[in-house]
């Protein structure tokens, strides 16, 4: 599904001023975001627009939300604890996996799959687990 008008408006409001004013910079920005697939916000899919909005807001939690009934997600949650990617939750009354830190990792170049955890297939989730285990192993080697 193509981007909606309201998403275009929100993206434009969130863009830094220098990118808003310069069409070439804007094209480069969209190209970088889509790994060179497109250069215009008009060509973004609905999901890409949502992902761009989330990243422009600086809150990557959406990418790291877990499915509590998914065993692979439970494994990722354990790795987050091992990495120290935790935050205190008043609601739970304890430390929980930091979905924002996980989300930042997922959208980074270090992640083999750059889409929200809940949208990943089992195979994609397995690739993410391997990457996170690599981070964990390199952290403990230091």
N, C-alpha and C positions, 0 to 999 in steps of 0.2 A: 504494500500500500504506500502511496506517495505521501510526502510531507503535507501537513495541513497548514492553512494560512496562519492560524494561531501559533503554531510551532515556529514558523518563519519569523513572526513578530517577536516571540520570546527569544529566539536565537539572536536576532539583531539587537535587542535590548541588552543582552548579556555580553556581546562582543566588545573587546577593548576599542576605545575611540579610534586609534590609528588604523585598525582593521576595518571598522565601519566606513571610514572616509576613503579608503584606498581599495578600488575594485581588484587590482592585481594581488594585493596582500590577502584579500578575502578569498580569492580563487586559490591561492597557494595554501591558505589555512584549511579550506575545505578539502583540497587535494591531499594534504598531509593527513587529515582526519580519516579520509576514506581510502588511504593507501594508494592514492593516484587514480581511483576508479572514476571520480567525478570532480568538477571544479565549481559547481554552483549549488547553493542551498536548495534551489528549485528541484534538483535531481535527487535529493536525499530521500531515503525511504522513511516511513513513519518511525521505525525502530532506530535508524541512524540519527534522526532528529532528536528523539528522546535521549539517546546516549550522549549526543553533543550537548544538549541542554544540561544534563546531569554533570558532565565534565566541566562545562563553563561555570556552573554554580560551585564547583570545588567539593561537592559531596558525592563520593563514589560508593556510598553504602548500597545503592541499588544494585551494583554489580556483584556484591558479596553476600546478598541475602541467601540464607540456607533453606532447604526443604527439610524439615525435621524428620520426615519419614524416609529420606534417601540415605542409604548406607555410605555412598561415596561422599556426600556432604558431611556426614559425621566424621569421616576420615580427614577431610579438609579442616573441619573444626578442631580436631585433635592436633593437627599440624600447626594451626594458628596458635594454639596454646603453647606448643613446644617452641615456637618462634618468639613467644612473648607478645604476640599481636592480640592483646586483650584490653578491655576497658571495663570500668565498673558500671554495672547497671543497677540503678535504684529500684527499678521495677522487679528485677530478679533477686536483688539483694546480694549480688556476688559479681565476681569478674566473669565476663563472657567474651567470646571471640569478637574481635573488633572488625565488623563487616566493612567499615570504611577503609582500613588498612588493607584488607583482603581485596576490596574493590580497586584500590590504587594499584595493587600488584596486577590484578586481572587486566586493567587497561594499559599497563606498561608494556614496553617492548620485550620484557623478560617472560611474559606470559605467552604460551603457545596458542591460546584461544582468547580473543578479546571481545567477549560478550557476557552479559549477565549470567551468573552461575546457574540460576533457575532455568535459563534458556539453553544450556549446554546439553548435548547428547551424552550418553554414558561414555562413549569413546572420547569425546572432547574433555569430559570431566577427568577421565583417566590421564590424559595428557597434562592437565592442570596439576593433578596430584603428583605426577612425576617431576614436574617443574618445581613445585613447592618442596618436595623431598630433597631436590637438588639444592635449593636455598637453605634448607635446614642442615643438610650435610656440610655445605660450605661454611655455615655459621658456626658449627661445632668444631670445624677444623682450625678456626682462628684462635 
